[in-house]
């Protein structure tokens, strides 16, 4: 088939090949499920490798976050102690 014949539709409608194999929906779903399982395993292995490479375990991370929260809470308490409310406000308290 050349391009000119395809533009004028002289070749007729395109028909699927009779030799082509057809797949079933069940096979496609099984293949997709298998691919999803492999992807999940690969992702979890990558996350574990990243955690090991960083050298920080979960307990240390939680302890660090708790320390940061305590420091921020102390800072907020100091700020609230030193900040006075304005005496004149445009609304009633």
PDB file of N, CA, C and O in Angstrom:
ATOM      1  N   UNK A   1       0.838  -1.180   0.000  1.00  0.00           N
ATOM      2  CA  UNK A   1       0.000   0.000   0.000  1.00  0.00           C
ATOM      3  C   UNK A   1       0.883   1.243   0.000  1.00  0.00           C
ATOM      4  O   UNK A   1       1.831   1.349   0.777  1.00  0.00           O
ATOM      5  N   UNK A   2       0.564   2.146  -0.854  1.00  0.00           N
ATOM      6  CA  UNK A   2       1.292   3.405  -0.845  1.00  0.00           C
ATOM      7  C   UNK A   2       0.416   4.494  -0.231  1.00  0.00           C
ATOM      8  O   UNK A   2      -0.775   4.290   0.006  1.00  0.00           O
ATOM      9  N   UNK A   3       1.015   5.637   0.019  1.00  0.00           N
ATOM     10  CA  UNK A   3       0.294   6.710   0.708  1.00  0.00           C
ATOM     11  C   UNK A   3      -0.867   7.242  -0.126  1.00  0.00           C
ATOM     12  O   UNK A   3      -1.917   7.582   0.418  1.00  0.00           O
ATOM     13  N   UNK A   4      -0.686   7.313  -1.415  1.00  0.00           N
ATOM     14  CA  UNK A   4      -1.752   7.833  -2.273  1.00  0.00           C
ATOM     15  C   UNK A   4      -2.985   6.938  -2.198  1.00  0.00           C
ATOM     16  O   UNK A   4      -4.110   7.435  -2.137  1.00  0.00           O
ATOM     17  N   UNK A   5      -2.783   5.637  -2.202  1.00  0.00           N
ATOM     18  CA  UNK A   5      -3.915   4.713  -2.140  1.00  0.00           C
ATOM     19  C   UNK A   5      -4.615   4.824  -0.788  1.00  0.00           C
ATOM     20  O   UNK A   5      -5.837   4.705  -0.709  1.00  0.00           O
ATOM     21  N   UNK A   6      -3.850   5.049   0.265  1.00  0.00           N
ATOM     22  CA  UNK A   6      -4.464   5.155   1.589  1.00  0.00           C
ATOM     23  C   UNK A   6      -5.283   6.440   1.728  1.00  0.00           C
ATOM     24  O   UNK A   6      -6.300   6.451   2.421  1.00  0.00           O
ATOM     25  N   UNK A   7      -4.848   7.526   1.074  1.00  0.00           N
ATOM     26  CA  UNK A   7      -5.584   8.786   1.150  1.00  0.00           C
ATOM     27  C   UNK A   7      -6.926   8.686   0.431  1.00  0.00           C
ATOM     28  O   UNK A   7      -7.906   9.288   0.870  1.00  0.00           O
ATOM     29  N   UNK A   8      -6.981   7.958  -0.634  1.00  0.00           N
ATOM     30  CA  UNK A   8      -8.220   7.875  -1.412  1.00  0.00           C
ATOM     31  C   UNK A   8      -9.103   6.724  -0.974  1.00  0.00           C
ATOM     32  O   UNK A   8     -10.201   6.549  -1.503  1.00  0.00           O
ATOM     33  N   UNK A   9      -8.636   5.930  -0.007  1.00  0.00           N
ATOM     34  CA  UNK A   9      -9.391   4.796   0.523  1.00  0.00           C
ATOM     35  C   UNK A   9      -9.727   3.781  -0.565  1.00  0.00           C
ATOM     36  O   UNK A   9     -10.796   3.172  -0.545  1.00  0.00           O
ATOM     37  N   UNK A  10      -8.824   3.605  -1.499  1.00  0.00           N
ATOM     38  CA  UNK A  10      -9.045   2.629  -2.557  1.00  0.00           C
ATOM     39  C   UNK A  10      -8.806   1.209  -2.057  1.00  0.00           C
ATOM     40  O   UNK A  10      -9.243   0.241  -2.681  1.00  0.00           O
ATOM     41  N   UNK A  11      -8.127   1.093  -0.955  1.00  0.00           N
ATOM     42  CA  UNK A  11      -7.806  -0.239  -0.457  1.00  0.00           C
ATOM     43  C   UNK A  11      -8.944  -0.830   0.353  1.00  0.00           C
ATOM     44  O   UNK A  11      -8.919  -2.016   0.681  1.00  0.00           O
ATOM     45  N   UNK A  12      -9.932  -0.027   0.677  1.00  0.00           N
ATOM     46  CA  UNK A  12     -11.061  -0.516   1.460  1.00  0.00           C
ATOM     47  C   UNK A  12     -10.768  -0.386   2.941  1.00  0.00           C
ATOM     48  O   UNK A  12      -9.700   0.086   3.331  1.00  0.00           O
ATOM     49  N   UNK A  13     -11.712  -0.801   3.760  1.00  0.00           N
ATOM     50  CA  UNK A  13     -11.506  -0.686   5.199  1.00  0.00           C
ATOM     51  C   UNK A  13     -10.416  -1.645   5.682  1.00  0.00           C
ATOM     52  O   UNK A  13     -10.211  -2.715   5.109  1.00  0.00           O
ATOM     53  N   UNK A  14      -9.742  -1.247   6.722  1.00  0.00           N
ATOM     54  CA  UNK A  14      -8.686  -2.088   7.282  1.00  0.00           C
ATOM     55  C   UNK A  14      -9.339  -3.166   8.132  1.00  0.00           C
ATOM     56  O   UNK A  14     -10.176  -2.884   8.989  1.00  0.00           O
ATOM     57  N   UNK A  15      -8.941  -4.396   7.878  1.00  0.00           N
ATOM     58  CA  UNK A  15      -9.497  -5.522   8.624  1.00  0.00           C
ATOM     59  C   UNK A  15      -8.392  -6.153   9.456  1.00  0.00           C
ATOM     60  O   UNK A  15      -7.238  -6.193   9.028  1.00  0.00           O
ATOM     61  N   UNK A  16      -8.733  -6.642  10.629  1.00  0.00           N
ATOM     62  CA  UNK A  16      -7.709  -7.297  11.443  1.00  0.00           C
ATOM     63  C   UNK A  16      -7.239  -8.588  10.791  1.00  0.00           C
ATOM     64  O   UNK A  16      -7.992  -9.252  10.079  1.00  0.00           O
ATOM     65  N   UNK A  17      -6.018  -8.922  11.040  1.00  0.00           N
ATOM     66  CA  UNK A  17      -5.454 -10.137  10.467  1.00  0.00           C
ATOM     67  C   UNK A  17      -6.104 -11.362  11.092  1.00  0.00           C
ATOM     68  O   UNK A  17      -6.382 -11.392  12.291  1.00  0.00           O
ATOM     69  N   UNK A  18      -6.339 -12.363  10.267  1.00  0.00           N
ATOM     70  CA  UNK A  18      -6.924 -13.604  10.777  1.00  0.00           C
ATOM     71  C   UNK A  18      -5.880 -14.420  11.523  1.00  0.00           C
ATOM     72  O   UNK A  18      -6.218 -15.308  12.305  1.00  0.00           O
ATOM     73  N   UNK A  19      -4.609 -14.116  11.278  1.00  0.00           N
ATOM     74  CA  UNK A  19      -3.520 -14.830  11.941  1.00  0.00           C
ATOM     75  C   UNK A  19      -3.250 -14.288  13.347  1.00  0.00           C
ATOM     76  O   UNK A  19      -2.604 -14.949  14.159  1.00  0.00           O
ATOM     77  N   UNK A  20      -3.750 -13.083  13.627  1.00  0.00           N
ATOM     78  CA  UNK A  20      -3.448 -12.445  14.906  1.00  0.00           C
ATOM     79  C   UNK A  20      -4.059 -13.237  16.053  1.00  0.00           C
ATOM     80  O   UNK A  20      -5.198 -13.697  15.980  1.00  0.00           O
ATOM     81  N   UNK A  21      -3.274 -13.384  17.110  1.00  0.00           N
ATOM     82  CA  UNK A  21      -3.767 -14.080  18.287  1.00  0.00           C
ATOM     83  C   UNK A  21      -4.600 -13.113  19.110  1.00  0.00           C
ATOM     84  O   UNK A  21      -4.292 -11.925  19.205  1.00  0.00           O
ATOM     85  N   UNK A  22      -5.639 -13.633  19.688  1.00  0.00           N
ATOM     86  CA  UNK A  22      -6.458 -12.808  20.568  1.00  0.00           C
ATOM     87  C   UNK A  22      -6.214 -13.267  22.000  1.00  0.00           C
ATOM     88  O   UNK A  22      -5.980 -14.449  22.252  1.00  0.00           O
ATOM     89  N   UNK A  23      -6.269 -12.333  22.924  1.00  0.00           N
ATOM     90  CA  UNK A  23      -6.048 -12.687  24.324  1.00  0.00           C
ATOM     91  C   UNK A  23      -7.364 -12.591  25.068  1.00  0.00           C
ATOM     92  O   UNK A  23      -8.289 -11.887  24.663  1.00  0.00           O
ATOM     93  N   UNK A  24      -7.416 -13.307  26.147  1.00  0.00           N
ATOM     94  CA  UNK A  24      -8.639 -13.278  26.940  1.00  0.00           C
ATOM     95  C   UNK A  24      -8.519 -12.228  28.041  1.00  0.00           C
ATOM     96  O   UNK A  24      -7.416 -11.821  28.406  1.00  0.00           O
ATOM     97  N   UNK A  25      -9.626 -11.810  28.547  1.00  0.00           N
ATOM     98  CA  UNK A  25      -9.653 -10.826  29.624  1.00  0.00           C
ATOM     99  C   UNK A  25      -9.030 -11.413  30.877  1.00  0.00           C
ATOM    100  O   UNK A  25      -8.332 -10.711  31.609  1.00  0.00           O
ATOM    101  N   UNK A  26      -9.270 -12.681  31.132  1.00  0.00           N
ATOM    102  CA  UNK A  26      -8.722 -13.329  32.329  1.00  0.00           C
ATOM    103  C   UNK A  26      -7.197 -13.344  32.287  1.00  0.00           C
ATOM    104  O   UNK A  26      -6.541 -13.089  33.297  1.00  0.00           O
ATOM    105  N   UNK A  27      -6.632 -13.646  31.106  1.00  0.00           N
ATOM    106  CA  UNK A  27      -5.173 -13.639  30.974  1.00  0.00           C
ATOM    107  C   UNK A  27      -4.605 -12.242  31.205  1.00  0.00           C
ATOM    108  O   UNK A  27      -3.569 -12.088  31.851  1.00  0.00           O
ATOM    109  N   UNK A  28      -5.278 -11.236  30.680  1.00  0.00           N
ATOM    110  CA  UNK A  28      -4.813  -9.866  30.845  1.00  0.00           C
ATOM    111  C   UNK A  28      -4.889  -9.446  32.310  1.00  0.00           C
ATOM    112  O   UNK A  28      -3.976  -8.792  32.813  1.00  0.00           O
ATOM    113  N   UNK A  29      -5.962  -9.814  32.996  1.00  0.00           N
ATOM    114  CA  UNK A  29      -6.100  -9.475  34.413  1.00  0.00           C
ATOM    115  C   UNK A  29      -5.053 -10.190  35.256  1.00  0.00           C
ATOM    116  O   UNK A  29      -4.494  -9.602  36.182  1.00  0.00           O
ATOM    117  N   UNK A  30      -4.784 -11.452  34.942  1.00  0.00           N
ATOM    118  CA  UNK A  30      -3.767 -12.199  35.675  1.00  0.00           C
ATOM    119  C   UNK A  30      -2.392 -11.581  35.462  1.00  0.00           C
ATOM    120  O   UNK A  30      -1.601 -11.470  36.399  1.00  0.00           O
ATOM    121  N   UNK A  31      -2.115 -11.185  34.244  1.00  0.00           N
ATOM    122  CA  UNK A  31      -0.838 -10.550  33.943  1.00  0.00           C
ATOM    123  C   UNK A  31      -0.698  -9.218  34.674  1.00  0.00           C
ATOM    124  O   UNK A  31       0.368  -8.908  35.206  1.00  0.00           O
ATOM    125  N   UNK A  32      -1.765  -8.437  34.701  1.00  0.00           N
ATOM    126  CA  UNK A  32      -1.753  -7.158  35.401  1.00  0.00           C
ATOM    127  C   UNK A  32      -1.551  -7.351  36.897  1.00  0.00           C
ATOM    128  O   UNK A  32      -0.809  -6.601  37.531  1.00  0.00           O
ATOM    129  N   UNK A  33      -2.210  -8.355  37.457  1.00  0.00           N
ATOM    130  CA  UNK A  33      -2.060  -8.641  38.885  1.00  0.00           C
ATOM    131  C   UNK A  33      -0.625  -9.039  39.205  1.00  0.00           C
ATOM    132  O   UNK A  33      -0.064  -8.612  40.214  1.00  0.00           O
ATOM    133  N   UNK A  34      -0.038  -9.852  38.346  1.00  0.00           N
ATOM    134  CA  UNK A  34       1.345 -10.282  38.537  1.00  0.00           C
ATOM    135  C   UNK A  34       2.297  -9.089  38.463  1.00  0.00           C
ATOM    136  O   UNK A  34       3.234  -8.980  39.254  1.00  0.00           O
ATOM    137  N   UNK A  35       2.046  -8.197  37.504  1.00  0.00           N
ATOM    138  CA  UNK A  35       2.890  -7.003  37.372  1.00  0.00           C
ATOM    139  C   UNK A  35       2.761  -6.110  38.597  1.00  0.00           C
ATOM    140  O   UNK A  35       3.756  -5.561  39.069  1.00  0.00           O
ATOM    141  N   UNK A  36       1.526  -5.956  39.125  1.00  0.00           N
ATOM    142  CA  UNK A  36       1.315  -5.140  40.320  1.00  0.00           C
ATOM    143  C   UNK A  36       2.042  -5.716  41.522  1.00  0.00           C
ATOM    144  O   UNK A  36       2.621  -4.972  42.313  1.00  0.00           O
ATOM    145  N   UNK A  37       2.018  -7.033  41.665  1.00  0.00           N
ATOM    146  CA  UNK A  37       2.708  -7.674  42.783  1.00  0.00           C
ATOM    147  C   UNK A  37       4.217  -7.460  42.684  1.00  0.00           C
ATOM    148  O   UNK A  37       4.873  -7.164  43.683  1.00  0.00           O
ATOM    149  N   UNK A  38       4.763  -7.611  41.479  1.00  0.00           N
ATOM    150  CA  UNK A  38       6.196  -7.399  41.286  1.00  0.00           C
ATOM    151  C   UNK A  38       6.577  -5.954  41.577  1.00  0.00           C
ATOM    152  O   UNK A  38       7.625  -5.680  42.162  1.00  0.00           O
ATOM    153  N   UNK A  39       5.708  -5.032  41.157  1.00  0.00           N
ATOM    154  CA  UNK A  39       5.976  -3.610  41.372  1.00  0.00           C
ATOM    155  C   UNK A  39       5.955  -3.283  42.871  1.00  0.00           C
ATOM    156  O   UNK A  39       6.788  -2.514  43.353  1.00  0.00           O
ATOM    157  N   UNK A  40       5.004  -3.867  43.603  1.00  0.00           N
ATOM    158  CA  UNK A  40       4.900  -3.624  45.041  1.00  0.00           C
ATOM    159  C   UNK A  40       6.125  -4.168  45.770  1.00  0.00           C
ATOM    160  O   UNK A  40       6.653  -3.515  46.670  1.00  0.00           O
ATOM    161  N   UNK A  41       6.575  -5.355  45.386  1.00  0.00           N
ATOM    162  CA  UNK A  41       7.757  -5.949  46.007  1.00  0.00           C
ATOM    163  C   UNK A  41       8.983  -5.101  45.721  1.00  0.00           C
ATOM    164  O   UNK A  41       9.806  -4.866  46.606  1.00  0.00           O
ATOM    165  N   UNK A  42       9.099  -4.648  44.496  1.00  0.00           N
ATOM    166  CA  UNK A  42      10.240  -3.812  44.112  1.00  0.00           C
ATOM    167  C   UNK A  42      10.230  -2.493  44.872  1.00  0.00           C
ATOM    168  O   UNK A  42      11.278  -2.016  45.306  1.00  0.00           O
ATOM    169  N   UNK A  43       9.050  -1.903  45.034  1.00  0.00           N
ATOM    170  CA  UNK A  43       8.938  -0.628  45.739  1.00  0.00           C
ATOM    171  C   UNK A  43       9.299  -0.790  47.211  1.00  0.00           C
ATOM    172  O   UNK A  43      10.021   0.036  47.768  1.00  0.00           O
ATOM    173  N   UNK A  44       8.801  -1.851  47.843  1.00  0.00           N
ATOM    174  CA  UNK A  44       9.111  -2.057  49.258  1.00  0.00           C
ATOM    175  C   UNK A  44      10.593  -2.343  49.455  1.00  0.00           C
ATOM    176  O   UNK A  44      11.182  -1.887  50.435  1.00  0.00           O
ATOM    177  N   UNK A  45      11.202  -3.088  48.542  1.00  0.00           N
ATOM    178  CA  UNK A  45      12.637  -3.357  48.643  1.00  0.00           C
ATOM    179  C   UNK A  45      13.436  -2.066  48.487  1.00  0.00           C
ATOM    180  O   UNK A  45      14.444  -1.864  49.165  1.00  0.00           O
ATOM    181  N   UNK A  46      12.983  -1.206  47.601  1.00  0.00           N
ATOM    182  CA  UNK A  46      13.671   0.072  47.390  1.00  0.00           C
ATOM    183  C   UNK A  46      13.572   0.946  48.639  1.00  0.00           C
ATOM    184  O   UNK A  46      14.549   1.587  49.023  1.00  0.00           O
ATOM    185  N   UNK A  47      12.389   0.977  49.282  1.00  0.00           N
ATOM    186  CA  UNK A  47      12.216   1.766  50.495  1.00  0.00           C
ATOM    187  C   UNK A  47      13.072   1.226  51.636  1.00  0.00           C
ATOM    188  O   UNK A  47      13.654   1.997  52.399  1.00  0.00           O
ATOM    189  N   UNK A  48      13.150  -0.103  51.753  1.00  0.00           N
ATOM    190  CA  UNK A  48      13.979  -0.709  52.800  1.00  0.00           C
ATOM    191  C   UNK A  48      15.446  -0.393  52.562  1.00  0.00           C
ATOM    192  O   UNK A  48      16.176  -0.082  53.503  1.00  0.00           O
ATOM    193  N   UNK A  49      15.877  -0.470  51.326  1.00  0.00           N
ATOM    194  CA  UNK A  49      17.269  -0.175  50.995  1.00  0.00           C
ATOM    195  C   UNK A  49      17.587   1.290  51.282  1.00  0.00           C
ATOM    196  O   UNK A  49      18.681   1.616  51.743  1.00  0.00           O
ATOM    197  N   UNK A  50      16.631   2.166  51.009  1.00  0.00           N
ATOM    198  CA  UNK A  50      16.836   3.589  51.270  1.00  0.00           C
ATOM    199  C   UNK A  50      16.939   3.850  52.769  1.00  0.00           C
ATOM    200  O   UNK A  50      17.755   4.662  53.203  1.00  0.00           O
ATOM    201  N   UNK A  51      16.116   3.165  53.559  1.00  0.00           N
ATOM    202  CA  UNK A  51      16.162   3.333  55.012  1.00  0.00           C
ATOM    203  C   UNK A  51      17.484   2.820  55.577  1.00  0.00           C
ATOM    204  O   UNK A  51      18.058   3.435  56.476  1.00  0.00           O
ATOM    205  N   UNK A  52      17.959   1.715  55.060  1.00  0.00           N
ATOM    206  CA  UNK A  52      19.229   1.161  55.524  1.00  0.00           C
ATOM    207  C   UNK A  52      20.373   2.082  55.114  1.00  0.00           C
ATOM    208  O   UNK A  52      21.304   2.301  55.889  1.00  0.00           O
ATOM    209  N   UNK A  53      20.305   2.617  53.905  1.00  0.00           N
ATOM    210  CA  UNK A  53      21.366   3.488  53.412  1.00  0.00           C
ATOM    211  C   UNK A  53      21.430   4.795  54.202  1.00  0.00           C
ATOM    212  O   UNK A  53      22.513   5.342  54.412  1.00  0.00           O
ATOM    213  N   UNK A  54      20.287   5.289  54.631  1.00  0.00           N
ATOM    214  CA  UNK A  54      20.291   6.541  55.380  1.00  0.00           C
ATOM    215  C   UNK A  54      20.821   6.345  56.789  1.00  0.00           C
ATOM    216  O   UNK A  54      21.301   7.298  57.403  1.00  0.00           O
ATOM    217  N   UNK A  55      20.743   5.128  57.315  1.00  0.00           N
ATOM    218  CA  UNK A  55      21.284   4.824  58.627  1.00  0.00           C
ATOM    219  C   UNK A  55      20.430   5.306  59.776  1.00  0.00           C
ATOM    220  O   UNK A  55      20.869   5.245  60.924  1.00  0.00           O
ATOM    221  N   UNK A  56      19.244   5.776  59.515  1.00  0.00           N
ATOM    222  CA  UNK A  56      18.363   6.259  60.570  1.00  0.00           C
ATOM    223  C   UNK A  56      17.215   5.263  60.730  1.00  0.00           C
ATOM    224  O   UNK A  56      16.492   4.956  59.782  1.00  0.00           O
ATOM    225  N   UNK A  57      17.071   4.769  61.965  1.00  0.00           N
ATOM    226  CA  UNK A  57      15.950   3.855  62.172  1.00  0.00           C
ATOM    227  C   UNK A  57      14.735   4.641  62.645  1.00  0.00           C
ATOM    228  O   UNK A  57      14.828   5.839  62.912  1.00  0.00           O
ATOM    229  N   UNK A  58      13.625   3.981  62.744  1.00  0.00           N
ATOM    230  CA  UNK A  58      12.358   4.631  63.045  1.00  0.00           C
ATOM    231  C   UNK A  58      12.338   5.220  64.457  1.00  0.00           C
ATOM    232  O   UNK A  58      11.762   6.287  64.668  1.00  0.00           O
ATOM    233  N   UNK A  59      12.950   4.547  65.415  1.00  0.00           N
ATOM    234  CA  UNK A  59      12.943   5.022  66.800  1.00  0.00           C
ATOM    235  C   UNK A  59      13.693   6.342  66.918  1.00  0.00           C
ATOM    236  O   UNK A  59      13.226   7.267  67.582  1.00  0.00           O
ATOM    237  N   UNK A  60      14.855   6.431  66.275  1.00  0.00           N
ATOM    238  CA  UNK A  60      15.627   7.677  66.315  1.00  0.00           C
ATOM    239  C   UNK A  60      14.870   8.818  65.644  1.00  0.00           C
ATOM    240  O   UNK A  60      14.918   9.961  66.098  1.00  0.00           O
ATOM    241  N   UNK A  61      14.183   8.500  64.578  1.00  0.00           N
ATOM    242  CA  UNK A  61      13.428   9.518  63.848  1.00  0.00           C
ATOM    243  C   UNK A  61      12.288  10.065  64.700  1.00  0.00           C
ATOM    244  O   UNK A  61      12.057  11.273  64.737  1.00  0.00           O
ATOM    245  N   UNK A  62      11.582   9.177  65.379  1.00  0.00           N
ATOM    246  CA  UNK A  62      10.471   9.600  66.237  1.00  0.00           C
ATOM    247  C   UNK A  62      10.998  10.433  67.398  1.00  0.00           C
ATOM    248  O   UNK A  62      10.407  11.453  67.753  1.00  0.00           O
ATOM    249  N   UNK A  63      12.109  10.002  67.990  1.00  0.00           N
ATOM    250  CA  UNK A  63      12.699  10.747  69.103  1.00  0.00           C
ATOM    251  C   UNK A  63      13.113  12.150  68.652  1.00  0.00           C
ATOM    252  O   UNK A  63      12.914  13.123  69.380  1.00  0.00           O
ATOM    253  N   UNK A  64      13.679  12.250  67.472  1.00  0.00           N
ATOM    254  CA  UNK A  64      14.077  13.544  66.932  1.00  0.00           C
ATOM    255  C   UNK A  64      12.867  14.446  66.724  1.00  0.00           C
ATOM    256  O   UNK A  64      12.911  15.632  67.050  1.00  0.00           O
ATOM    257  N   UNK A  65      11.798  13.893  66.189  1.00  0.00           N
ATOM    258  CA  UNK A  65      10.587  14.678  65.969  1.00  0.00           C
ATOM    259  C   UNK A  65       9.976  15.140  67.292  1.00  0.00           C
ATOM    260  O   UNK A  65       9.499  16.270  67.396  1.00  0.00           O
ATOM    261  N   UNK A  66       9.990  14.265  68.306  1.00  0.00           N
ATOM    262  CA  UNK A  66       9.456  14.646  69.615  1.00  0.00           C
ATOM    263  C   UNK A  66      10.271  15.789  70.219  1.00  0.00           C
ATOM    264  O   UNK A  66       9.705  16.709  70.810  1.00  0.00           O
ATOM    265  N   UNK A  67      11.578  15.736  70.075  1.00  0.00           N
ATOM    266  CA  UNK A  67      12.434  16.800  70.598  1.00  0.00           C
ATOM    267  C   UNK A  67      12.143  18.125  69.893  1.00  0.00           C
ATOM    268  O   UNK A  67      12.118  19.177  70.531  1.00  0.00           O
ATOM    269  N   UNK A  68      11.927  18.072  68.595  1.00  0.00           N
ATOM    270  CA  UNK A  68      11.605  19.285  67.845  1.00  0.00           C
ATOM    271  C   UNK A  68      10.265  19.864  68.292  1.00  0.00           C
ATOM    272  O   UNK A  68      10.122  21.080  68.413  1.00  0.00           O
ATOM    273  N   UNK A  69       9.291  19.001  68.536  1.00  0.00           N
ATOM    274  CA  UNK A  69       7.974  19.464  68.980  1.00  0.00           C
ATOM    275  C   UNK A  69       8.090  20.129  70.348  1.00  0.00           C
ATOM    276  O   UNK A  69       7.489  21.176  70.586  1.00  0.00           O
ATOM    277  N   UNK A  70       8.859  19.525  71.241  1.00  0.00           N
ATOM    278  CA  UNK A  70       9.048  20.114  72.568  1.00  0.00           C
ATOM    279  C   UNK A  70       9.726  21.475  72.475  1.00  0.00           C
ATOM    280  O   UNK A  70       9.347  22.403  73.190  1.00  0.00           O
ATOM    281  N   UNK A  71      10.718  21.606  71.609  1.00  0.00           N
ATOM    282  CA  UNK A  71      11.412  22.885  71.446  1.00  0.00           C
ATOM    283  C   UNK A  71      10.468  23.942  70.893  1.00  0.00           C
ATOM    284  O   UNK A  71      10.490  25.086  71.345  1.00  0.00           O
ATOM    285  N   UNK A  72       9.646  23.579  69.930  1.00  0.00           N
ATOM    286  CA  UNK A  72       8.686  24.529  69.367  1.00  0.00           C
ATOM    287  C   UNK A  72       7.623  24.922  70.391  1.00  0.00           C
ATOM    288  O   UNK A  72       7.195  26.075  70.432  1.00  0.00           O
ATOM    289  N   UNK A  73       7.201  23.974  71.210  1.00  0.00           N
ATOM    290  CA  UNK A  73       6.223  24.272  72.250  1.00  0.00           C
ATOM    291  C   UNK A  73       6.803  25.257  73.263  1.00  0.00           C
ATOM    292  O   UNK A  73       6.120  26.191  73.684  1.00  0.00           O
ATOM    293  N   UNK A  74       8.062  25.049  73.654  1.00  0.00           N
ATOM    294  CA  UNK A  74       8.718  25.972  74.588  1.00  0.00           C
ATOM    295  C   UNK A  74       8.848  27.364  73.976  1.00  0.00           C
ATOM    296  O   UNK A  74       8.633  28.369  74.653  1.00  0.00           O
ATOM    297  N   UNK A  75       9.195  27.416  72.715  1.00  0.00           N
ATOM    298  CA  UNK A  75       9.328  28.704  72.024  1.00  0.00           C
ATOM    299  C   UNK A  75       7.981  29.424  71.970  1.00  0.00           C
ATOM    300  O   UNK A  75       7.916  30.636  72.176  1.00  0.00           O
ATOM    301  N   UNK A  76       6.919  28.689  71.695  1.00  0.00           N
ATOM    302  CA  UNK A  76       5.580  29.268  71.649  1.00  0.00           C
ATOM    303  C   UNK A  76       5.162  29.777  73.020  1.00  0.00           C
ATOM    304  O   UNK A  76       4.534  30.831  73.121  1.00  0.00           O
ATOM    305  N   UNK A  77       5.502  29.041  74.080  1.00  0.00           N
ATOM    306  CA  UNK A  77       5.155  29.466  75.439  1.00  0.00           C
ATOM    307  C   UNK A  77       5.854  30.771  75.785  1.00  0.00           C
ATOM    308  O   UNK A  77       5.241  31.664  76.369  1.00  0.00           O
ATOM    309  N   UNK A  78       7.136  30.893  75.431  1.00  0.00           N
ATOM    310  CA  UNK A  78       7.869  32.131  75.692  1.00  0.00           C
ATOM    311  C   UNK A  78       7.253  33.285  74.911  1.00  0.00           C
ATOM    312  O   UNK A  78       7.113  34.392  75.432  1.00  0.00           O
ATOM    313  N   UNK A  79       6.890  33.024  73.673  1.00  0.00           N
ATOM    314  CA  UNK A  79       6.278  34.066  72.840  1.00  0.00           C
ATOM    315  C   UNK A  79       4.945  34.521  73.431  1.00  0.00           C
ATOM    316  O   UNK A  79       4.654  35.717  73.455  1.00  0.00           O
ATOM    317  N   UNK A  80       4.141  33.583  73.904  1.00  0.00           N
ATOM    318  CA  UNK A  80       2.838  33.937  74.466  1.00  0.00           C
ATOM    319  C   UNK A  80       2.988  34.699  75.776  1.00  0.00           C
ATOM    320  O   UNK A  80       2.156  35.553  76.085  1.00  0.00           O
ATOM    321  N   UNK A  81       4.032  34.409  76.556  1.00  0.00           N
ATOM    322  CA  UNK A  81       4.260  35.127  77.815  1.00  0.00           C
ATOM    323  C   UNK A  81       4.685  36.571  77.562  1.00  0.00           C
ATOM    324  O   UNK A  81       4.289  37.478  78.295  1.00  0.00           O
ATOM    325  N   UNK A  82       5.483  36.777  76.533  1.00  0.00           N
ATOM    326  CA  UNK A  82       6.015  38.112  76.285  1.00  0.00           C
ATOM    327  C   UNK A  82       5.086  38.976  75.445  1.00  0.00           C
ATOM    328  O   UNK A  82       5.251  40.195  75.411  1.00  0.00           O
ATOM    329  N   UNK A  83       4.131  38.386  74.780  1.00  0.00           N
ATOM    330  CA  UNK A  83       3.221  39.147  73.935  1.00  0.00           C
ATOM    331  C   UNK A  83       2.022  39.585  74.760  1.00  0.00           C
ATOM    332  O   UNK A  83       1.362  38.763  75.396  1.00  0.00           O
ATOM    333  N   UNK A  84       1.747  40.865  74.746  1.00  0.00           N
ATOM    334  CA  UNK A  84       0.595  41.396  75.478  1.00  0.00           C
ATOM    335  C   UNK A  84      -0.534  41.662  74.504  1.00  0.00           C
ATOM    336  O   UNK A  84      -0.310  42.004  73.342  1.00  0.00           O
ATOM    337  N   UNK A  85      -1.737  41.500  74.993  1.00  0.00           N
ATOM    338  CA  UNK A  85      -2.893  41.821  74.165  1.00  0.00           C
ATOM    339  C   UNK A  85      -3.050  43.324  74.077  1.00  0.00           C
ATOM    340  O   UNK A  85      -2.792  44.018  75.060  1.00  0.00           O
ATOM    341  N   UNK A  86      -3.455  43.842  72.955  1.00  0.00           N
ATOM    342  CA  UNK A  86      -3.673  45.290  72.855  1.00  0.00           C
ATOM    343  C   UNK A  86      -4.841  45.717  73.751  1.00  0.00           C
ATOM    344  O   UNK A  86      -5.814  44.979  73.913  1.00  0.00           O
ATOM    345  N   UNK A  87      -4.732  46.899  74.321  1.00  0.00           N
ATOM    346  CA  UNK A  87      -5.787  47.362  75.222  1.00  0.00           C
ATOM    347  C   UNK A  87      -6.998  47.866  74.456  1.00  0.00           C
ATOM    348  O   UNK A  87      -8.126  47.736  74.931  1.00  0.00           O
ATOM    349  N   UNK A  88      -6.788  48.429  73.299  1.00  0.00           N
ATOM    350  CA  UNK A  88      -7.896  48.921  72.491  1.00  0.00           C
ATOM    351  C   UNK A  88      -8.077  48.022  71.279  1.00  0.00           C
ATOM    352  O   UNK A  88      -7.196  47.916  70.426  1.00  0.00           O
ATOM    353  N   UNK A  89      -9.211  47.392  71.221  1.00  0.00           N
ATOM    354  CA  UNK A  89      -9.538  46.551  70.088  1.00  0.00           C
ATOM    355  C   UNK A  89     -10.818  47.046  69.453  1.00  0.00           C
ATOM    356  O   UNK A  89     -11.666  47.597  70.155  1.00  0.00           O
ATOM    357  N   UNK A  90     -10.990  46.875  68.169  1.00  0.00           N
ATOM    358  CA  UNK A  90     -12.194  47.407  67.501  1.00  0.00           C
ATOM    359  C   UNK A  90     -13.449  46.589  67.768  1.00  0.00           C
ATOM    360  O   UNK A  90     -14.482  46.842  67.148  1.00  0.00           O
ATOM    361  N   UNK A  91     -13.391  45.622  68.664  1.00  0.00           N
ATOM    362  CA  UNK A  91     -14.557  44.808  68.982  1.00  0.00           C
ATOM    363  C   UNK A  91     -14.561  44.504  70.465  1.00  0.00           C
ATOM    364  O   UNK A  91     -13.560  44.717  71.151  1.00  0.00           O
ATOM    365  N   UNK A  92     -15.676  44.009  70.961  1.00  0.00           N
ATOM    366  CA  UNK A  92     -15.789  43.717  72.382  1.00  0.00           C
ATOM    367  C   UNK A  92     -15.332  42.294  72.666  1.00  0.00           C
ATOM    368  O   UNK A  92     -15.627  41.373  71.904  1.00  0.00           O
ATOM    369  N   UNK A  93     -14.619  42.128  73.753  1.00  0.00           N
ATOM    370  CA  UNK A  93     -14.158  40.799  74.143  1.00  0.00           C
ATOM    371  C   UNK A  93     -15.180  40.093  74.976  1.00  0.00           C
ATOM    372  O   UNK A  93     -14.957  38.957  75.394  1.00  0.00           O
TER     373      UNK A  93
END
